[in-house]
C-alpha cells in the first residue's frame, strides 16, 4: 500500500516557508560570524568555525530528526515544532552571548574559548534546524524515485532562500536595523514559519495534515554500503571546499568587502539551489535517469572548475570596480557580477546532492529517515570541506591547483558513475579526453602571479588561508612591497621608507614614557622596527596574515631585521583586536598601522567599542595612534572614523606622516591626558640620544618648529567639526558599509582635495588637547600652516596625468609655495628634497 499523497495546497505554502527558513538561517549565520569575529578575531578561523559548527550541529540534527520521523505519524507537526525551537534557541543563545560579553572572561578569546563561543551561539539552534529537514521530506517524498524530483524542490527552495539571506541578511538588514535588529528579525521569521507549518498541519478538513499513511508492505531499509554513505559525504566535501577557494578568488578579483563576500556567498548558494531545482525538473518532467544526470553535471562541474583559474586571471586584468552611492546599489552590482562569474559552475555542484540522495540509498519505508541520513553525511562533508579548503588545500596546493584538485574530485565522481553503468559511447570518450586534457594542462602549468604592473617582478609567492601573498620588486626603482590577493599593496621601500619610519617614530615622539608598546598591522615590519630606535622595554607586533609575516622576515631584513632578532620584540600572528585583549597589562603606546578601508574586517578596528578597549589598555599617559590612508578614503568615511575617535578620546590630534600629495597619510593621536607638544617637551625629546639619532635621518626631528610641521591640528577644535558624521559601532558598523564605496561623486582625500579637507579646518590657534606649558599657540599654528604650504609645493611639483602646466609654471608654483611656508615659520628649516618623501 502506498502512502497517501500530501494535500496539494500544502506544497506551495511549505516551499515558501522552507525558503524563508533558509533565508533566516543564513542571516543568522552571517551575524553569528560577525559576533564571533568581534569576540575572537576577524579571522578565517572564525568564519570557518561558524560554518564547521553549523554543519556539524545540523548533521546531528538531521540524524536526530531522522530517528524521530520514524516514530511519528505527524511529521509536518514535528517540522513546525523544530523550526519554532530553532528560532527560539537562536534568540536565547544570542541573548546569553550578549550577557557573557558584558561579563567578559579573557579566557574566551583563546583558541579553545573561541570553540566554545561558536558552539554556544551556533550549536543548539543548528541542531533544531537540522532536525526539521527529515520530517518535511517524510511528508512530501512519496518513494525513493521521487527524492530528486520532489525532495530536490524543497532542497533547492531552501538554498535559494539561503542565498537571499546571504545578500539581504548579510548586508541590507544590518545596514537598516543593526546586527541585533537583523538577528531578531531573522529569528522571528523562523519562528513564524514554524508556527505557520503547524497551522497547515492541524487543519484536518484540508486532508491528512501532512500525516503519511503507513504502508503495510515491508520495504528494504536504506543502503549502508560505502557508496551509499560516501557519495553524499564526498559531495559536501567538494562543494564547500570549492566555496572556500572561490571565495578567495573574489579577493583576487575584487577586494574582500562585505559586498563582495555576501554577493559571492549568495551567488554560490543560489547556484546550488538552481542546480537542485534543475535536476528535480529533469527527473520530474523529462524522466531522465538519475545516473545520466549525475554523470553529466559532475563532468560539467569538473570542466568548469578547470577553467576557473584562467578565467579568474583574465578578470583580474580587467581591474573591476563597482561604483555605487548606496549599499543596496553596490550590493546589486556585486551580486550581478558574482552571478555571471559563479552560477554556471555552482549550478552543476548543486545538482550533485539530490541525485546522490536518490542513487546512493536503497528503497525505504521511511523517506524522512533516508533524507536525514543523506543530509547528515552531506553536512559532515561540508564541515570537512570548509576546513580542508582553507587549511589544507590552499596552503599545500595554492589557489589555482587547489581548484583543479576539486575539479579532479568531480571528474572521479563522473568516472565512477560511468564505470558503474558500464556503457561508454564515443561522445563520452571524447568528453572524458577533453576534461582530462583541460585538467592536466591547468594542473601542470605554472600559475601566474597576478596583479603585477608591467615594470614589476615577483620575487616570491606564498599561499594560505588568507589568500595569495607575493613579494614584488619594481624594476625601475628597485622598490619592494608585499602584494596581498592581487589587490592590496602593503608597505614598500625606497620613496615609501620615510613615511613608514615616521609612522613608527611620531607616536613615540609625543609619548612621555614609551616603554611598553603594541602595534597592530605589521605588514613589512618597517614601521614597527623603527620603534626600536626608542628605548623600549617591550614591543608586541601583531600581524593577521602568517604569510605576510613570513614575507617580511625573508625579504625585508635590511629594513626590519631587528623585529625578528631583538629580544624585546614579541611577534603575534592573529587578529589585532583579539590579540590586544589577550595581552596583559597596560601600554604606553598602541599603534594601528594602515588598514584597507574596503576590507571586511577593518570596521572592527574603527568601532567605538574597539577604541574604548584601547583607551582602557593605555597607561595614564599612554597614547593611541590610528593611521588613516586618506588616499583610499573620502571625506565621509574619514569623518566617520574621526567622529567615533572623538567620542572616546577627550584629547585628540591629527598628525601627518608625509608630504606626499598623491598618497597622504594622517594619524589620529588620542590620549586621556593632554598631549605634550610644548617647545620645552620637544626640546628635551630631541636632545635625548634617540632624538639626536633621528635628527640625522629625518629633518622633522631637528627642531621643535620642524616637529610641529607634523601636526595637522587639534581635532577637538576643528571648524567645521565632525559631530554631524555618524559614529561606527559594533552593532551599527556604518564604516563597514561605506568604507568600500567607490564613487565618482566622493573623490578620495588626495592632492588639493586633501589639502582643502584638512587645511581649512585648523586655521585658529586653539589646542584644547595639548599641554602647551607656556608655548604660544600661534607658534604652533605657524608651523601647521607652513606644513600645508609645503604640501602645496609638493603637489605643484608633481607630474599629474592630464596636467597641462609647463615645466616653468610648475617650478614657479613650487618655489612660491615653498617661500610662503618659510615665511610663515622661519624657525622650520625643511630642505626641498623633503618634499619628495
C-alpha positions in Angstrom: 0.0 0.0 0.0 1.4 3.4 -1.0 1.4 6.4 1.2 -1.3 8.9 0.6 -0.1 12.0 -1.1 0.1 15.2 1.0 -2.6 17.8 0.5 -1.9 19.7 -2.8 -2.4 23.1 -1.2 0.4 22.5 1.3 3.3 22.0 -1.1 3.5 25.6 -2.4 3.0 27.1 1.0 5.7 24.9 2.6 8.0 25.5 -0.4 7.8 29.2 0.5 8.2 28.5 4.2 11.2 26.4 3.6 12.7 29.2 1.5 12.0 31.6 4.4 13.7 29.1 6.7 16.8 29.1 4.5 16.8 32.9 4.4 16.5 33.1 8.2 19.3 30.5 8.9 21.8 32.2 6.5 21.0 35.6 8.0 21.7 34.2 11.5 24.9 32.6 10.2 26.2 35.9 8.8 25.5 37.6 12.1 27.0 34.8 14.1 30.2 35.2 12.1 30.3 38.9 12.9 29.6 38.2 16.6 32.4 35.6 16.8 34.8 37.7 14.8 34.2 40.6 17.3 35.0 38.3 20.3 37.8 36.0 19.0 39.0 37.9 15.9 38.1 38.6 12.4 40.0 35.7 11.0 39.5 32.9 8.6 39.4 30.7 11.6 36.4 32.5 13.0 34.4 32.2 9.7 35.4 28.6 9.2 34.5 27.8 12.8 31.0 29.1 12.3 30.4 27.1 9.2 32.0 24.0 10.7 30.0 24.1 13.9 26.8 24.9 12.0 27.2 22.0 9.6 28.3 19.6 12.3 25.4 20.6 14.6 22.9 20.5 11.7 24.2 17.0 10.8 23.5 15.8 14.3 20.1 17.4 14.0 19.5 15.6 10.7 20.2 12.3 12.4 18.0 13.1 15.4 15.2 14.2 13.1 15.5 11.0 11.1 15.1 8.9 14.2 12.1 11.0 15.4 10.4 10.8 12.0 10.4 7.0 12.1 8.1 7.1 15.2 5.8 10.0 14.3 2.5 9.9 12.4 2.6 13.7 12.0 6.0 14.7 10.6 4.7 18.1 9.5 3.9 18.9 13.1 7.4 17.9 14.0 8.8 20.1 11.3 7.0 23.1 12.6 7.9 22.4 16.1 11.6 22.1 15.3 11.5 25.4 13.4 9.9 27.0 16.4 12.6 25.6 18.7 15.4 26.6 16.3 14.3 30.3 16.2 13.7 30.4 20.0 17.1 28.8 20.7 18.8 31.3 18.4 17.3 34.2 20.4 18.2 32.6 23.7 21.8 31.8 22.8 22.3 35.3 21.3 21.0 36.9 24.5 23.2 34.6 26.5 26.2 35.6 24.4 25.5 39.2 25.0 25.3 38.6 28.7 28.6 36.8 28.5 30.3 39.6 26.6 29.3 42.1 29.3 30.8 39.8 32.0 33.9 39.3 29.9 36.2 36.4 30.6 39.6 36.9 28.9 39.9 33.1 28.5 37.2 33.2 25.9 39.5 34.9 23.5 41.8 31.9 23.5 41.6 29.3 20.7 39.8 26.8 22.9 37.5 29.5 24.3 36.5 30.5 20.7 35.4 27.0 20.0 33.0 27.2 23.0 31.7 30.5 21.8 30.9 29.1 18.4 29.2 26.1 20.0 27.2 28.3 22.4 25.9 30.6 19.7 25.5 28.3 16.8 25.3 24.7 18.0 21.8 24.3 19.6 19.8 26.4 17.1 21.5 24.5 14.2 20.6 21.1 15.7 16.9 22.0 15.8 17.2 23.4 12.2 18.8 20.2 11.0 16.1 18.1 12.7 13.3 19.8 10.8 14.5 18.7 7.3 13.9 14.9 7.5 10.4 15.5 8.8 9.5 17.7 5.9 10.9 15.2 3.5 8.8 12.4 5.1 5.7 14.4 4.1 6.5 15.2 0.5 8.8 12.4 -0.8 6.4 9.6 -1.5 9.0 7.0 -2.7 12.7 6.6 -3.5 12.2 7.5 -7.1 10.9 10.9 -6.1 13.8 12.0 -3.9 15.5 14.2 -6.5 12.2 15.4 -8.1 10.2 16.2 -5.0 12.8 16.5 -2.3 15.1 18.4 -4.7 12.4 21.1 -5.0 12.4 21.7 -1.3 16.2 21.5 -1.0 16.5 24.0 -3.9 13.9 26.3 -2.4 15.7 26.3 0.9 19.1 27.1 -0.8 17.5 30.0 -2.8 16.1 31.4 0.4 19.6 31.0 2.0 21.1 32.9 -1.0 18.7 35.8 -0.2 19.8 35.6 3.5 23.4 35.9 2.5 22.7 39.0 0.5 19.8 40.8 2.2 20.5 39.4 5.7 24.2 39.8 5.3 24.2 43.4 4.1 20.8 45.2 3.9 19.2 44.1 7.2 22.4 45.0 9.3 22.6 48.3 7.4 19.0 49.2 8.1 18.5 47.6 11.5 21.9 46.9 13.0 23.2 43.5 13.9 20.9 42.8 16.8 17.9 44.1 14.9 18.7 41.9 11.9 19.2 38.9 14.1 15.9 39.4 15.8 14.0 39.7 12.5 15.7 36.6 11.2 14.9 34.5 14.2 11.4 35.9 14.3 10.9 34.8 10.6 12.0 31.3 11.5 9.6 31.2 14.4 6.7 32.5 12.3 7.5 29.9 9.6 7.3 27.1 12.2 4.0 28.4 13.5 2.5 28.6 10.0 3.6 25.0 9.3 1.8 23.9 12.5 -1.3 25.7 11.3 -1.2 23.9 8.0 -0.7 20.5 9.7 -3.6 20.9 12.1 -6.4 21.6 9.6 -7.9 18.1 9.1 -10.6 19.4 6.7 -7.8 20.0 4.2 -6.6 16.4 4.1 -4.2 14.4 6.2 -2.4 17.4 7.6 0.9 16.0 6.3 0.4 12.7 8.1 1.5 9.8 5.8 -0.5 6.6 5.9 1.7 3.7 7.0 2.3 1.1 4.3 1.6 -2.5 5.1 4.2 -3.9 2.9 7.7 -4.1 4.3 10.3 -2.3 2.3 14.1 -2.6 2.4 16.0 -0.2 4.6 18.4 2.4 3.3 21.6 1.1 1.9 24.6 1.2 4.3 27.2 0.4 1.6 30.3 2.7 1.2 28.7 4.0 -2.0 25.5 5.0 -0.1 27.3 6.9 2.6 30.3 8.1 0.6 28.6 9.9 -2.3 26.7 12.5 -0.2 29.8 12.9 2.0 32.0 13.5 -1.0 29.5 15.9 -2.4 29.6 18.0 0.8 33.4 17.9 1.0 34.0 19.0 -2.6 31.2 21.7 -2.7 32.3 23.5 0.5 36.0 23.2 -0.4 35.1 24.8 -3.7 33.2 27.6 -1.9 36.2 28.3 0.3 38.5 28.6 -2.8 36.1 30.5 -5.0 35.5 33.0 -2.1 39.3 33.5 -2.2 39.1 34.2 -5.9 36.8 37.1 -5.0 39.6 38.7 -3.1 41.8 38.4 -6.1 39.3 40.0 -8.5 37.7 42.5 -6.1 38.7 43.5 -2.6 37.2 41.4 0.2 34.5 43.9 1.1 31.3 42.9 2.8 29.5 43.4 -0.6 31.8 41.1 -2.4 31.8 38.4 0.3 28.0 38.5 0.7 27.4 38.6 -3.1 29.7 35.6 -3.8 28.2 33.6 -1.0 24.7 34.4 -2.3 25.7 33.5 -5.8 27.3 30.3 -4.7 24.4 29.2 -2.6 21.9 30.4 -5.1 23.7 28.4 -7.8 23.4 25.3 -5.7 19.7 25.9 -5.3 19.2 26.4 -9.0 21.1 23.2 -9.7 18.9 21.3 -7.3 15.8 22.7 -8.9 17.1 21.9 -12.4 17.8 18.2 -11.7 14.4 17.9 -9.9 12.8 19.3 -13.1 14.7 16.9 -15.3 13.7 13.9 -13.1 10.1 15.0 -12.8 9.2 16.3 -16.3 11.8 14.8 -18.6 12.0 11.5 -16.8 15.8 11.4 -17.4 17.6 8.7 -15.5 19.3 9.9 -12.3 22.6 8.3 -13.2 22.7 10.1 -16.5 22.0 13.5 -15.0 24.6 12.9 -12.3 27.2 11.9 -14.8 26.5 15.0 -16.9 26.6 17.5 -14.0 29.7 16.0 -12.4 31.6 16.1 -15.7 30.5 19.6 -16.5 31.4 20.8 -12.9 34.9 19.3 -13.4 35.3 21.1 -16.8 34.1 24.4 -15.4 36.3 24.2 -12.4 39.3 23.5 -14.6 38.5 26.7 -16.5 38.2 28.9 -13.4 41.9 29.8 -12.9 42.3 31.1 -16.4 39.0 32.9 -16.3 40.0 34.4 -12.9 43.3 35.6 -14.1 41.6 37.3 -17.1 39.1 39.0 -14.8 41.9 40.3 -12.5 43.4 42.1 -15.5 40.1 43.9 -16.1 40.5 45.7 -12.7 36.8 45.5 -12.0 35.2 48.1 -9.7 31.5 48.6 -8.9 30.8 52.2 -8.0 27.6 52.9 -6.2 26.1 55.6 -4.0 24.3 53.4 -1.5 24.7 49.9 0.0 21.8 48.4 -2.0 23.2 49.7 -5.2 26.7 48.4 -4.5 25.3 45.0 -3.4 23.2 44.7 -6.5 26.1 45.4 -8.9 28.4 43.0 -6.9 25.7 40.3 -7.0 25.3 40.7 -10.7 29.0 40.3 -11.3 29.2 37.3 -8.9 26.2 35.5 -10.6 27.8 35.9 -14.0 31.1 34.5 -12.6 29.8 31.7 -10.4 26.3 30.5 -11.4 27.4 28.1 -14.2 29.7 26.1 -12.0 27.7 26.3 -8.8 24.6 25.1 -10.5 26.4 22.0 -11.5 27.6 21.5 -8.0 24.1 21.9 -6.6 22.7 19.1 -8.7 25.0 16.5 -7.2 23.4 16.1 -3.7 19.8 15.5 -4.7 20.9 12.8 -7.2 23.3 11.3 -4.7 20.4 11.1 -2.3 18.3 9.2 -4.8 21.1 6.9 -6.1 23.1 6.2 -3.0 20.4 4.8 -0.7 18.1 1.9 -1.4 14.3 1.8 -1.1 13.0 2.6 2.4 9.7 2.8 4.2 10.8 6.0 5.9 11.9 8.5 3.4 12.4 11.0 6.2 15.0 8.8 7.8 16.8 8.4 4.5 16.7 12.1 3.9 18.1 12.7 7.4 21.0 10.2 6.9 21.8 11.6 3.4 21.8 15.2 4.6 23.8 14.3 7.7 26.6 12.8 5.6 26.4 15.8 3.3 26.6 18.3 6.2 29.5 16.4 7.8 31.3 16.5 4.4 30.6 20.2 4.2 32.2 20.8 7.6 35.2 18.8 6.5 35.3 20.6 3.1 35.3 24.1 4.6 38.2 23.2 6.9 40.1 21.4 4.2 39.7 24.1 1.7 41.1 26.8 3.9 43.7 25.0 5.9 44.8 22.1 3.8 44.2 22.7 0.1 45.2 26.4 0.0 48.5 26.0 1.9 49.5 22.8 0.2 48.4 23.4 -3.4 47.7 27.1 -3.7 44.6 28.7 -5.2 44.9 27.6 -8.9 45.9 24.0 -8.3 43.6 23.7 -5.3 40.6 24.5 -7.6 42.0 21.9 -10.0 42.2 19.3 -7.3 38.5 19.9 -6.6 37.8 19.6 -10.3 39.5 16.2 -10.3 37.3 15.2 -7.5 34.2 15.8 -9.6 35.8 14.1 -12.5 36.3 11.0 -10.4 32.6 11.1 -9.5 31.7 11.2 -13.2 34.1 8.4 -13.9 32.7 6.3 -11.1 29.1 6.8 -12.4 30.2 5.9 -15.9 32.0 2.7 -14.8 29.1 1.7 -12.7 26.8 1.9 -15.7 29.4 0.2 -17.9 28.1 1.9 -21.0 30.6 4.1 -22.8 29.9 5.9 -26.0 32.1 7.7 -28.4 30.7 11.0 -27.1 31.6 10.0 -23.6 35.1 9.1 -24.6 35.7 12.4 -26.3 34.2 14.3 -23.3 36.5 12.4 -21.0 39.5 13.3 -23.1 38.5 16.9 -23.1 38.1 17.1 -19.4 41.3 15.2 -18.7 43.2 17.3 -21.0 41.9 20.6 -19.6 42.6 19.3 -16.1 46.1 18.2 -16.9 47.0 21.4 -18.6 45.7 23.6 -15.8 47.3 21.4 -13.1 50.7 21.3 -14.6 51.1 24.9 -15.8 52.9 27.3 -13.6 50.3 29.8 -12.1 50.9 33.4 -12.8 51.4 35.9 -10.1 48.5 38.3 -10.8 48.2 42.0 -10.0 51.7 43.0 -11.2 52.4 46.1 -13.1 54.4 45.9 -16.4 57.6 47.0 -14.6 57.2 44.7 -11.6 58.7 41.3 -10.9 57.6 38.7 -8.3 60.5 37.7 -6.0 58.4 35.1 -4.0 54.9 34.0 -3.5 53.1 32.2 -0.7 49.5 30.9 -0.2 47.5 30.3 2.9 44.0 30.6 4.4 44.0 34.4 3.8 44.9 34.0 0.1 48.0 34.7 -2.0 50.9 36.8 -0.9 53.7 37.9 -3.2 56.9 39.9 -2.7 57.2 42.3 -5.6 60.1 44.3 -6.9 59.8 47.4 -9.2 62.4 47.0 -11.9 62.7 50.8 -12.4 63.1 52.0 -8.8 64.2 48.8 -7.1 61.5 49.3 -4.6 59.9 46.3 -2.8 56.5 45.8 -1.4 54.1 43.0 -0.5 51.1 42.2 -2.6 48.1 40.5 -0.9 45.5 38.8 -3.1 46.5 40.7 -6.2 44.8 43.9 -4.9 46.3 45.1 -1.6 49.8 46.7 -1.7 51.4 46.6 1.7 54.3 48.9 2.8 57.2 49.4 0.5 60.8 50.6 0.3 62.7 53.4 -1.5 60.5 56.5 -1.5 57.9 54.9 0.9 60.5 54.3 3.6 60.4 57.8 5.0 56.7 57.7 5.7 56.9 54.2 7.2 59.7 55.3 9.6 57.7 58.3 10.6 54.6 56.1 11.3 56.7 54.3 13.9 58.5 57.4 15.3 55.8 60.0 15.5 53.5 58.3 18.1 56.5 57.7 20.4 57.8 61.3 19.9 54.6 62.6 21.6 54.6 59.9 24.3 56.1 60.8 27.6 57.4 57.4 28.6 57.4 55.0 25.6 58.5 51.8 27.3 55.7 49.2 26.5 54.3 49.4 23.0 51.9 47.4 20.9 51.4 47.7 17.1 48.6 46.2 15.1 49.1 45.5 11.4 52.8 44.7 11.0 52.9 44.2 7.2 56.6 44.5 6.1 57.6 45.4 9.6 59.4 48.5 8.7 57.4 51.0 10.9 57.3 48.5 13.8 61.1 48.0 13.6 61.6 51.8 13.6 60.0 52.0 17.0 63.0 50.1 18.4 65.0 53.3 17.9 63.4 54.4 21.1 64.4 52.9 24.5 61.5 50.5 24.6 61.4 47.6 27.1 58.8 45.6 25.2 57.3 45.7 21.7 54.3 43.5 20.8 53.8 43.4 17.0 50.6 41.8 15.7 50.0 40.6 12.1 46.9 38.9 10.8 48.3 37.0 7.8 51.0 34.5 8.6 52.3 34.6 5.0 52.8 38.4 5.2 54.9 37.9 8.4 57.0 35.3 6.5 57.5 37.6 3.6 58.6 40.4 5.9 61.1 38.1 7.6 62.6 36.7 4.4 62.6 39.7 2.1 62.7 42.9 4.1 65.6 42.1 6.5 67.7 45.1 5.5 64.9 47.3 6.9 63.3 45.2 9.7 65.8 42.7 10.9 65.6 43.9 14.5 61.9 42.9 14.6 63.0 39.3 14.4 66.2 39.4 16.4 65.7 41.9 19.2 64.7 40.1 22.5 62.3 43.0 23.3 60.0 42.0 20.5 57.1 39.7 20.7 55.6 38.8 17.3 52.0 37.6 17.4 50.0 36.2 14.4 46.3 36.8 14.6 43.6 39.4 14.8 44.7 42.6 16.4 41.6 43.2 18.4 41.6 39.7 19.9 45.4 39.8 20.5 45.1 43.1 22.4 42.5 41.5 24.6 44.9 38.7 25.4 48.0 40.8 26.1 48.4 41.5 29.8 49.0 44.9 31.4 48.9 48.5 30.2 50.7 50.0 27.3 52.4 53.4 26.9 51.5 53.4 23.2 49.3 51.4 20.9 49.7 52.0 17.2 47.4 50.8 14.4 49.0 50.7 11.0 47.3 51.5 7.7 44.2 49.3 7.1 42.4 48.9 3.8 39.0 50.6 4.1 37.3 48.3 1.7 38.3 45.1 3.6 35.6 43.4 5.6 37.4 43.4 9.0 38.6 47.0 9.0 35.4 48.3 10.6 36.1 46.2 13.7 39.2 48.3 14.3 37.5 51.6 13.7 34.5 51.0 16.0 33.7 52.8 19.2 34.0 49.6 21.2 37.5 48.9 19.9 38.6 52.5 20.7 37.2 52.1 24.2 39.2 48.8 24.6 42.3 50.6 23.5 41.6 53.5 25.9 41.3 51.1 28.8 44.5 49.3 27.9 46.6 52.5 27.9 48.7 53.7 30.8 47.6 57.1 32.3 50.0 58.9 30.0 49.5 56.5 27.2 49.0 57.4 23.5 46.9 55.7 20.9 47.7 56.3 17.2 45.5 55.3 14.3 47.0 55.8 10.9 44.5 56.6 8.1 45.3 56.1 4.4 43.5 59.2 3.3 44.1 58.5 -0.4 41.8 55.4 0.0 39.0 57.3 1.8 36.6 60.1 1.0 35.6 62.9 3.4 32.6 60.9 4.5 34.4 57.7 5.6 37.3 59.6 7.2 34.7 61.7 9.0 33.0 58.6 10.4 36.3 57.4 11.9 37.3 60.8 13.4 33.8 61.3 14.8 34.0 57.9 16.5 37.5 58.6 17.7 36.5 61.9 19.3 33.6 60.2 21.1 36.2 58.1 23.1 39.3 60.2 23.4 39.0 63.6 25.2 42.3 64.7 23.8 42.9 64.1 20.1 45.4 65.5 17.4 45.7 64.9 13.7 49.3 64.4 12.6 50.8 63.6 9.2 53.5 61.0 8.2 54.4 62.5 4.9 54.0 65.4 2.5 53.1 63.1 -0.4 50.3 64.8 -2.3 49.2 61.6 -4.0 49.2 59.3 -1.0 48.7 61.4 2.1 48.6 59.6 5.4 47.1 61.1 8.6 47.4 59.8 12.1 44.9 60.3 14.9 46.6 60.6 18.3 44.4 60.1 21.3 45.0 60.2 25.0 43.3 60.5 28.3 45.6 63.4 29.3 46.6 66.4 27.2 49.2 65.5 24.6 52.7 67.1 25.1 53.6 69.3 22.2 55.3 72.2 24.0 58.7 73.6 23.0 60.1 72.5 26.3 59.0 68.9 25.9 60.1 68.7 22.3 63.5 70.2 23.0 64.0 67.5 25.7 62.9 64.7 23.3 65.1 65.9 20.5 68.1 66.4 22.8 67.9 62.8 24.0 70.0 60.1 22.3 67.1 58.9 20.3 66.2 62.4 19.2 69.8 63.1 18.0 69.8 59.8 16.1 66.5 60.6 14.3 67.6 64.1 13.5 70.3 62.6 11.3 67.7 60.6 9.5 64.7 63.0 9.1 64.5 66.8 9.0 61.3 66.7 11.1 63.4 65.9 14.2 65.9 68.8 14.0 63.9 71.5 15.9 60.5 71.9 17.7 59.4 74.0 14.7 60.2 71.2 12.4 58.4 68.7 14.6 55.3 70.9 14.7 55.2 70.6 10.9 54.0 67.0 11.6 50.9 68.5 13.3 47.7 68.9 11.2 45.6 70.3 14.0 43.6 69.7 17.2 40.6 67.6 16.3 38.5 68.9 19.2 38.8 72.5 17.8 38.2 71.6 14.1 35.9 74.0 12.3 33.9 72.6 10.8 33.8 69.8 13.3 32.9 66.1 12.9 29.9 65.9 15.1 27.5 65.6 12.1 29.1 62.4 10.9 27.7 59.0 12.1 29.7 57.0 14.6 30.6 53.4 13.7 29.9 50.8 16.4 29.9 47.0 16.6 26.1 46.9 16.3 25.8 49.6 13.7 29.0 49.4 11.8 28.4 52.3 9.4 32.0 52.2 8.2 31.6 48.6 7.2 29.1 49.6 4.6 30.6 52.9 3.4 34.3 52.2 3.7 34.4 50.2 0.5 32.2 52.6 -1.5 33.8 53.7 -4.8 32.0 56.7 -6.3 33.0 59.4 -8.7 30.8 61.7 -6.5 33.1 61.2 -3.5 36.7 61.9 -4.5 39.4 60.4 -2.4 41.4 62.6 0.0 44.5 63.3 -2.0 46.0 66.3 -3.7 44.1 69.5 -3.4 41.0 67.7 -2.1 43.0 66.5 0.9 44.5 70.0 1.4 41.1 71.7 1.4 39.7 69.0 3.7 42.3 69.3 6.4 43.9 72.7 5.9 40.7 74.7 6.2 39.7 73.1 9.5 42.6 74.3 11.5 43.2 78.0 11.0 42.8 79.1 14.6 45.4 78.8 17.4 43.2 76.6 19.5 44.7 73.5 21.1 42.5 72.1 23.9 44.0 68.7 23.6 47.6 69.8 24.1 49.8 70.5 27.1 51.5 73.7 25.9 53.5 74.6 29.1 53.7 78.3 28.1 54.3 77.8 24.4 52.4 80.4 22.5 49.8 78.6 20.4 50.4 81.0 17.5 53.9 79.5 17.1 52.4 76.0 16.7 49.8 77.3 14.2 52.5 79.0 12.2 54.2 75.6 11.6 50.8 73.9 11.0 50.0 76.4 8.2 53.6 76.2 6.9 53.1 72.4 6.5 50.1 73.0 4.3 52.1 75.2 2.0 54.9 72.6 1.9 52.3 70.1 0.9 51.0 72.5 -1.8 54.6 72.9 -3.0 54.9 69.1 -3.3 51.6 69.0 -5.2 52.7 71.7 -7.6 55.9 69.8 -8.3 54.1 66.6 -9.0 53.5 65.5 -12.6 49.8 64.5 -12.5 48.2 62.8 -15.5 46.3 65.4 -17.6 48.4 68.3 -16.2 48.7 71.0 -18.9 51.2 73.2 -17.0 54.6 73.8 -18.4 57.7 72.9 -16.5 58.4 76.6 -15.9 54.9 77.2 -14.4 55.3 74.1 -12.2 58.7 75.4 -10.9 57.3 78.9 -10.2 54.4 77.5 -8.3 56.6 75.2 -6.3 59.0 78.0 -5.4 56.2 80.3 -4.4 54.6 77.8 -2.1 57.9 76.9 -0.6 58.8 80.5 0.1 55.4 81.1 1.7 55.9 78.2 4.0 59.3 79.6 5.1 57.8 83.0 5.7 55.1 81.5 8.0 57.5 79.5 10.1 61.1 80.9 9.8 62.3 78.5 12.5 61.3 75.5 10.5 64.1 74.5 8.1 62.8 71.9 5.7 65.1 71.2 2.7 63.5 70.9 -0.7 64.3 67.3 -1.0 61.9 66.6 1.9 59.1 67.3 -0.5 59.9 64.0 -2.3 59.3 61.9 0.8 
